[in-house]
Amino acid sequence: MVRPLWHIGQYMPDDQPTFRVARIWVEYAPELEPGATGSVRLAPLTLDGWRNLRPNQTITMHEGQSVRGTATATEISMPG
């Protein structure tokens, strides 16, 4: 399980993207090769900032400022 940074559409006052941390794991396979597609689950380390995420919203996975992947939310489940 890795914990990449995610940009989920929020920005700081200076227009820089706000990044959130979420663990990611691939379902139905041991890993997801670069360039491949598949079902994954995200588990945010904190819920701050994630409550506005909506189905069909595309978010980007980052390593530093570099984009490493994209995901489209298909289902959202939050505790409480």
C-alpha positions in Angstrom: 0.0 0.0 0.0 1.4 3.4 -0.9 0.4 6.9 0.3 0.6 9.2 -2.7 -0.4 12.9 -2.8 -3.8 13.7 -4.5 -5.0 17.0 -5.9 -8.8 16.9 -5.6 -9.6 20.3 -7.0 -8.7 22.6 -4.1 -6.3 25.5 -4.1 -4.5 27.6 -1.6 -5.1 31.4 -1.6 -2.0 31.9 -3.9 -3.6 29.5 -6.5 -1.2 26.6 -5.7 -2.9 23.2 -5.6 -3.7 21.7 -2.2 -2.5 18.1 -1.9 -4.2 15.5 0.3 -2.7 12.2 1.4 -4.6 8.9 0.9 -3.5 5.3 1.0 -4.2 3.5 -2.3 -4.6 -0.2 -3.0 -5.4 -2.0 -6.2 -8.4 -4.3 -6.1 -8.4 -7.7 -7.9 -4.7 -7.6 -8.7 -1.4 -7.5 -6.8 -0.4 -4.2 -8.6 -1.3 -1.8 -11.4 1.4 -1.5 -14.0 2.2 2.1 -15.3 -0.2 3.1 -18.0 -2.8 0.4 -17.0 -6.3 1.0 -15.7 -8.1 -0.8 -12.9 -10.2 -0.5 -9.8 -8.4 1.1 -6.8 -9.5 2.2 -3.3 -8.3 5.3 -1.5 -8.3 5.7 2.2 -7.6 9.3 3.2 -5.4 9.7 6.3 -7.7 12.5 7.4 -11.1 13.5 6.1 -10.3 17.2 5.9 -10.8 18.3 2.3 -12.2 15.0 1.1 -15.8 15.7 2.0 -16.5 17.7 -1.2 -15.3 14.9 -3.5 -18.2 13.7 -5.7 -18.8 10.7 -8.0 -17.5 11.2 -11.6 -14.9 13.8 -10.3 -11.4 13.2 -11.8 -8.5 13.7 -9.4 -4.8 13.5 -10.0 -2.1 11.5 -8.2 1.2 13.3 -7.7 4.8 12.6 -6.7 5.9 16.1 -5.7 4.5 18.4 -8.3 4.7 15.8 -11.1 1.4 14.1 -12.1 1.8 10.3 -11.9 -1.8 9.2 -12.5 -5.5 10.1 -12.6 -8.5 8.6 -11.0 -12.2 9.1 -11.4 -14.3 8.7 -8.3 -17.1 6.1 -8.9 -18.3 5.7 -5.3 -17.7 7.7 -2.2 -18.2 6.3 1.3 -17.3 8.4 4.3 -17.7 7.4 8.0 -20.3 9.3 10.1 
